[in-house]
Amino acid sequence: MTEVHNPPLQVVGLVATRRGDPVRGPAIFMRPEDAAYRLMEDGELVWVYGPRRHELGTLVVDDSLPRGSVVLRDIAGTSASELVRVSKVNTEPRDRGALA
């Protein structure tokens, strides 16, 4: 995916959970329009590319967020107001015969 088809999103919130919290784990909250633009669906596993590292998280569609922004839960390597890119996880098997 090129930058034209995957514009960056601004982090407007960070959520850090603790042991015992009812809902935990890496997740990214995004508007439905932003998710649809990237051909992503609610509950899908996605890559979050931050300025220092990239992590996997579950996509959660949230209508209450401003367009072009995301909230990250339990995703390390990002800070509020930074830009991140989100992309689908490639689940297609590689063609191993091409390497032989």
C-alpha positions in Angstrom: 0.0 0.0 0.0 1.4 3.4 -0.9 1.2 6.6 1.1 -1.5 7.9 -1.2 -3.7 5.0 -0.3 -2.8 4.8 3.4 -2.6 8.4 4.8 -1.3 8.7 8.4 -3.7 8.9 11.3 -3.2 11.1 14.4 -3.2 9.5 17.8 -5.7 11.4 19.9 -5.7 9.0 22.9 -3.8 6.2 24.6 -5.3 3.6 26.9 -3.2 1.4 29.1 -4.9 -1.4 30.8 -4.0 -3.3 34.0 -4.3 -6.9 35.1 -7.8 -7.5 36.1 -9.4 -5.0 33.7 -12.4 -6.6 32.0 -11.2 -5.6 28.5 -7.5 -5.8 27.7 -5.1 -6.3 24.8 -3.8 -4.3 21.9 -6.5 -2.5 19.9 -6.9 0.5 17.6 -10.1 2.5 17.6 -10.9 4.2 14.2 -13.9 5.8 12.5 -15.8 3.5 10.1 -14.9 5.8 7.1 -11.2 5.6 7.8 -11.4 1.8 8.2 -13.4 1.4 5.0 -10.9 3.5 3.1 -8.3 1.0 4.1 -10.5 -2.0 3.3 -10.6 -3.0 7.0 -13.5 -4.3 9.1 -14.3 -4.3 12.8 -12.6 -7.1 14.7 -9.9 -7.5 12.0 -6.2 -7.9 13.0 -4.1 -5.0 11.7 -0.6 -3.6 11.9 0.0 -0.3 13.6 3.2 1.4 12.4 4.4 4.0 14.8 7.5 6.2 14.7 9.6 3.8 16.8 8.1 0.3 16.2 5.1 -1.6 14.8 2.6 -3.8 16.6 -0.4 -5.9 15.9 -3.8 -4.9 17.3 -7.5 -5.6 16.8 -9.5 -3.0 14.9 -12.5 -1.5 16.7 -14.8 0.7 14.7 -15.9 3.8 16.7 -18.2 6.5 15.4 -17.3 9.0 18.2 -13.8 9.7 17.0 -12.9 12.6 14.7 -12.0 11.7 11.2 -8.3 11.0 10.6 -7.6 10.1 14.2 -7.2 6.9 16.3 -7.2 5.8 19.9 -4.7 3.1 20.8 -5.1 0.6 23.6 -2.0 -1.3 24.9 0.1 -0.4 21.8 3.7 0.4 22.7 6.0 2.8 20.9 3.6 5.7 20.3 2.6 8.9 22.1 -0.4 11.2 21.9 -0.4 13.5 18.9 2.0 11.3 16.9 1.2 10.0 13.4 0.7 6.3 12.8 -0.1 4.2 9.7 -2.5 1.2 9.9 -2.5 -1.6 7.4 -4.1 -5.0 7.0 -2.2 -8.1 8.0 -1.1 -10.1 4.9 -2.6 -13.6 5.4 -1.9 -14.8 1.9 0.6 -17.7 1.8 3.9 -17.0 0.1 4.8 -18.8 -3.1 7.7 -20.8 -1.8 8.3 -22.3 -5.3 9.6 -19.0 -6.5 12.6 -19.1 -4.1 13.7 -22.6 -5.2 
